[in-house]
């Protein structure tokens, strides 16, 4: 099994485990359960830096039974999670006048967050797996030039911008660049077209059609 398949297999395992745990919590703590809302079909991009990093992430909101208080719901959730081997912390958060009891659980890099309050019957669930790079970062490879000094057409000169490569020199033909902090950003030179904006991917320019400005790049040109 290669590294990419192994990483995806582990991420899928964590996603399945997370969903099983969330189903157990939601079924136990809320009424009128609709598990179709609890979707974990495909991992999502969590970090757009190269290499892309993925995780499974989902949320669900249900209602506690009318006979159960928020304190009882929080206590039950904490007991269920700890019994399943999760590291659990409980805190209080005020959100626009509503005091929430917040249960945060962590295991194997996955997180579960549950919110419950005496001010509402709503119980909120949020779960996500660790963020995983599914493939190693590949070094950028310069594409082969479309023109060289030996293959330039008579009457033409190598493009001064791309030096014959035909690809955008700003992004090396990728269509994107890495901007701090290592996030993909649209190439400002080619606007994702990937080819050199001066020669339009030809790698060469007609000497007779050069502008006076462009001729300044070719001092030996008559």
C-alpha positions as CSV (number, residue, x, y, z in Angstrom):
1,X,0.0,0.0,0.0
2,X,1.5,3.4,-1.0
3,X,1.7,6.4,1.3
4,X,-1.4,8.1,-0.3
5,X,-3.6,5.0,0.1
6,X,-2.5,4.5,3.6
7,X,-3.2,8.1,4.6
8,X,-6.6,8.0,3.0
9,X,-7.4,4.7,4.7
10,X,-6.5,6.0,8.1
11,X,-8.5,9.2,7.6
12,X,-11.5,7.1,6.5
13,X,-11.2,4.9,9.6
14,X,-11.2,8.0,11.8
15,X,-14.2,9.4,9.9
16,X,-16.2,6.2,10.4
17,X,-15.2,6.1,14.1
18,X,-16.2,9.7,14.6
19,X,-19.6,9.1,13.0
20,X,-20.3,6.0,15.1
21,X,-19.6,8.0,18.2
22,X,-21.8,10.9,17.1
23,X,-24.6,8.6,16.3
24,X,-24.5,7.1,19.8
25,X,-24.5,10.5,21.4
26,X,-27.2,12.0,19.3
27,X,-29.4,8.9,19.7
28,X,-29.0,8.9,23.4
29,X,-29.3,12.6,24.1
30,X,-31.9,13.9,21.7
31,X,-35.3,13.1,20.4
32,X,-36.7,12.8,16.8
33,X,-33.3,11.9,15.5
34,X,-32.6,12.5,11.7
35,X,-29.3,10.8,11.0
36,X,-29.4,11.6,7.3
37,X,-28.3,15.1,8.4
38,X,-25.1,13.6,9.8
39,X,-23.2,13.3,6.6
40,X,-19.5,12.2,6.4
41,X,-19.4,11.0,2.8
42,X,-16.1,12.6,1.6
43,X,-13.3,14.4,3.4
44,X,-13.2,18.2,3.1
45,X,-10.2,20.4,2.4
46,X,-9.2,21.8,5.8
47,X,-6.0,23.5,4.9
48,X,-5.4,24.7,1.3
49,X,-1.6,24.9,1.7
50,X,0.5,22.5,-0.4
51,X,0.1,19.6,0.0
52,X,-3.6,19.9,0.6
53,X,-4.8,18.7,4.0
54,X,-8.2,17.0,4.5
55,X,-10.5,16.1,7.4
56,X,-13.9,14.8,8.0
57,X,-16.2,17.4,9.6
58,X,-19.9,17.4,10.4
59,X,-22.4,19.1,12.6
60,X,-25.9,18.3,13.9
61,X,-28.5,20.0,16.0
62,X,-31.3,18.2,17.8
63,X,-33.5,18.7,20.9
64,X,-33.1,17.2,24.3
65,X,-36.2,15.5,25.8
66,X,-38.6,17.9,27.6
67,X,-38.0,15.8,30.8
68,X,-34.2,16.2,30.7
69,X,-32.4,19.3,31.9
70,X,-29.3,20.8,30.2
71,X,-27.3,19.8,33.3
72,X,-28.4,16.2,33.0
73,X,-27.7,16.2,29.3
74,X,-24.2,17.5,29.8
75,X,-23.6,15.0,32.6
76,X,-24.8,12.1,30.4
77,X,-22.7,13.3,27.4
78,X,-19.6,13.5,29.6
79,X,-20.2,10.0,31.0
80,X,-20.8,8.5,27.6
81,X,-17.6,10.1,26.1
82,X,-15.4,9.2,29.0
83,X,-16.6,5.6,29.0
84,X,-15.7,5.5,25.3
85,X,-12.1,6.6,26.0
86,X,-12.4,10.3,25.2
87,X,-10.6,13.0,27.1
88,X,-13.4,15.4,28.2
89,X,-13.5,19.0,29.5
90,X,-16.6,20.9,30.5
91,X,-16.9,24.7,30.6
92,X,-19.5,27.5,30.4
93,X,-19.8,30.0,27.6
94,X,-22.1,33.1,27.4
95,X,-23.3,33.7,23.8
96,X,-25.5,36.8,23.5
97,X,-27.2,36.2,26.8
98,X,-27.5,32.4,26.5
99,X,-25.3,30.5,28.9
100,X,-24.1,27.3,27.3
101,X,-22.5,24.3,28.8
102,X,-19.8,23.2,26.5
103,X,-18.4,19.7,26.4
104,X,-15.2,19.2,24.4
105,X,-13.9,15.7,23.9
106,X,-10.6,14.6,22.2
107,X,-9.4,11.2,21.1
108,X,-6.9,10.1,18.5
109,X,-6.7,13.6,17.2
110,X,-10.5,13.9,16.6
111,X,-12.7,16.5,18.4
112,X,-16.3,16.4,19.5
113,X,-18.0,19.6,20.8
114,X,-21.5,19.5,22.4
115,X,-23.4,22.6,23.5
116,X,-26.5,22.5,25.7
117,X,-28.3,25.2,27.7
118,X,-31.2,25.6,30.1
119,X,-32.4,28.5,28.0
120,X,-33.2,26.2,25.0
121,X,-34.0,22.6,24.3
122,X,-31.5,22.6,21.4
123,X,-28.4,20.5,21.7
124,X,-25.6,21.2,19.2
125,X,-23.0,18.6,18.1
126,X,-19.9,19.2,16.1
127,X,-17.2,16.7,15.2
128,X,-14.1,16.6,13.1
129,X,-11.1,14.3,12.6
130,X,-7.5,15.3,12.5
131,X,-6.2,17.2,9.5
132,X,-4.3,14.9,7.2
133,X,-2.2,15.4,4.1
134,X,-3.2,12.6,1.7
135,X,0.0,12.8,-0.4
136,X,3.5,14.1,0.1
137,X,4.4,17.5,-1.2
138,X,5.9,17.2,-4.7
139,X,8.7,19.5,-5.7
140,X,7.8,21.9,-8.5
141,X,9.1,20.6,-11.9
142,X,10.0,23.1,-14.6
143,X,8.1,22.2,-17.8
144,X,10.1,21.5,-21.0
145,X,10.5,24.7,-23.1
146,X,8.5,24.9,-26.4
147,X,11.3,26.8,-28.0
148,X,15.1,26.9,-27.6
149,X,17.8,28.9,-29.4
150,X,18.2,25.9,-31.7
151,X,14.5,25.5,-32.5
152,X,13.3,29.2,-32.8
153,X,11.7,29.9,-36.1
154,X,13.7,32.1,-38.5
155,X,12.5,35.7,-38.2
156,X,11.5,35.1,-34.5
157,X,13.3,35.6,-31.2
158,X,12.9,33.7,-27.9
159,X,10.3,35.4,-25.7
160,X,12.1,37.7,-23.3
161,X,9.5,36.9,-20.6
162,X,9.5,33.1,-20.5
163,X,12.8,32.6,-22.4
164,X,11.2,30.1,-24.7
165,X,9.4,27.9,-22.1
166,X,5.9,29.1,-23.2
167,X,4.7,28.8,-19.7
168,X,3.9,31.6,-17.3
169,X,7.2,32.4,-15.5
170,X,5.2,33.7,-12.5
171,X,3.7,30.3,-11.6
172,X,5.8,27.9,-13.8
173,X,2.7,26.8,-15.7
174,X,0.6,25.8,-12.6
175,X,-1.9,28.7,-12.7
176,X,-1.4,29.4,-9.0
177,X,1.3,30.5,-6.6
178,X,1.9,29.9,-2.9
179,X,1.3,33.0,-0.8
180,X,2.1,33.4,2.9
181,X,1.4,31.3,4.9
182,X,1.9,28.7,2.1
183,X,-1.7,29.1,0.7
184,X,-2.6,28.7,-2.9
185,X,-3.4,32.0,-4.6
186,X,-4.4,32.8,-8.2
187,X,-1.4,33.8,-10.3
188,X,-1.6,37.5,-10.9
189,X,0.4,37.2,-14.2
190,X,-1.5,34.6,-16.2
191,X,-4.8,34.6,-14.2
192,X,-4.7,30.8,-14.1
193,X,-4.3,30.5,-17.9
194,X,-0.8,29.0,-17.2
195,X,0.8,30.2,-20.4
196,X,3.1,33.1,-20.8
197,X,1.1,36.3,-21.2
198,X,3.6,37.9,-23.6
199,X,4.1,35.1,-26.2
200,X,0.7,33.4,-25.5
201,X,2.5,30.1,-25.0
202,X,4.5,30.2,-28.2
203,X,7.9,30.7,-26.6
204,X,8.9,33.1,-29.4
205,X,8.0,36.5,-30.8
206,X,8.1,37.8,-34.3
207,X,11.1,40.2,-34.5
208,X,9.3,42.4,-37.0
209,X,6.4,43.0,-34.7
210,X,8.3,43.9,-31.6
211,X,7.4,47.2,-30.0
212,X,10.2,49.7,-29.4
213,X,9.9,48.8,-25.7
214,X,10.2,45.1,-26.5
215,X,13.2,45.6,-28.8
216,X,15.1,46.9,-25.7
217,X,15.3,43.3,-24.6
218,X,17.3,42.4,-27.7
219,X,20.2,44.8,-27.9
220,X,21.8,42.9,-30.7
221,X,18.7,42.8,-32.9
222,X,18.9,45.0,-36.0
